[in-house]
Amino acid sequence: MTDIDGRSGLPESAPLGATHLIYALHAWSAIIGITSAAFIVTAFLAGWPSIIAVILNYVKRGDAAGTFLESHFSWQIRTFWLALMWAAIGLLAFVSLIGIPIAWVIWAGTGLWVLYRIARGWVALFDRRALPTGERMM
């Protein structure tokens, strides 16, 4: 039987601290994108804080199974991979030359979407709420 932490109502093995750390790492990458010449989305995808966060997501996801944290791990992983998909679509538009303005819009929109996903997820985590699963991504 798993012991329950009286403060959080979570099993003691649940990775609450790791979930906060992962949001912090993703936020750090996004802040790097805001404060530097990089796009938010490129800093989010290529910055070492986010890469570490995604690795932690996959390593700790099993520990979150059966708790509200499981939805946060799925949320974070989907955010990363969908941002990568949209960055690649932007790159394809950029390579076509005529699509350069479209690429800039895609990258900027994806960056704003990433910021939204980090903020919404972290706020829900502080409120100890699960995030929706199976929702439309955009």
N, C-alpha and C positions, 0 to 999 in steps of 0.2 A: 504494500500500500504506500502511496506517495504522501509525504507530509505536506500539509497546506500551510502556507505563510499567512498568519492571521491578519497582517496589514493589507495584503493585496488580494487574498483569496485565491492565489495562484499556487500550483505545486511549487515546492522549493527549487525544483529542477528547471522551472520555466525561465527562459532567458530574457527577463524584463530589462535588466541592465544592458544586455547585448543589443536589444531592440532600440533602446535609446541611443546607444553608441552608433548603431548603423544609421539612424536618422541624422545624428550629428555629423558623421563622416560624409553622408550625401549632401547635407547642408553646407559643409565646409567646401566641398567641390563646387557647389553652385555659387557660393560667395566668391570663390576664386574667379569663376567665370564673370561675375558681375563687376569685380574690381580690377580685372585685367583686360588685356586685349582679346582674350579668348571669349568665345560665345559661352553662355551658360551651359548649353547642351554639350559642347565639346569638352568643357572642364568637367562636367558631370560624367561623361562617358570615359574620358581618357585620364582624368586626374587620379592619382594614387589613392586618395581617400575613398572615392567611389568604388574603385576596383577592390580595395580591401573590404568595403562594405558588402559588395556583391558576394565575395568569397565567404564572408561571415554569414550572409543570408543563407547560402547553401549548406554551410557547416552546421549552423544552429537551427535550421528549419525543423528538423525532426524533434528537437527538444520542445518546440512550441506546439506540437501536435495536440489537438484537443483543447486548446485554450484560445482566448480571444487574440492572443499574439500570433497565432497561425495566419490570420487574415492580414496582419501587418507584414509578415514575411512575404506572402504572396503579392501584396500591394507593392512592396519595395522591388521585388524581382521583376514584376510586370512593368513597373516604371522604367527600370533600367533597360530592359529588352525592347520595349516600345519606343523609348527615346532613341535607341540605337537604330531601330527600323526607320524612324522619321529622319534621323541624321543621314542615313544612307540614301533615302529618297531625295533629300535635299542635295546630296552630293551628285546624284544622277542628274538632277535638274541643273546643277552648277556646271557640270561637264558639257551639257548641251549648249552652253554659251547663251543661247536665247533665253534659257530658263534661269539665269543668274538672279534676277530680281525675285523669282519664285523661290529659289533656294534660300535667299536671305529671309524671306517671310516664313518659310518652313522652319528654318533654324531658330528664328526669334520666337515663333509660336511654340515650338517644342520646348524651348528654354523656359517660357512662361508656364507651360503646362507642367514641367518638371518642378518648378518652384511651388506651384499649386499642390502637386501631389506630395511633396515633402511637408509642406505646411499642414495640409489636411490630415495626413497620416500622423504626424507628430502630435497635433492637437488631440486627435482621437486617442492616441496612446496615453497622453497625460490624463484624459478623461476616462481611461480604462474601457474604451469602447472598441468593438470590432469594426473593421471596415467592410464595406460591401464586397461581395465576391461575385464574379460572373457579370459584372457591370460592363457596359460599353466603355471603351477606353477614351473616347474623344467626345 
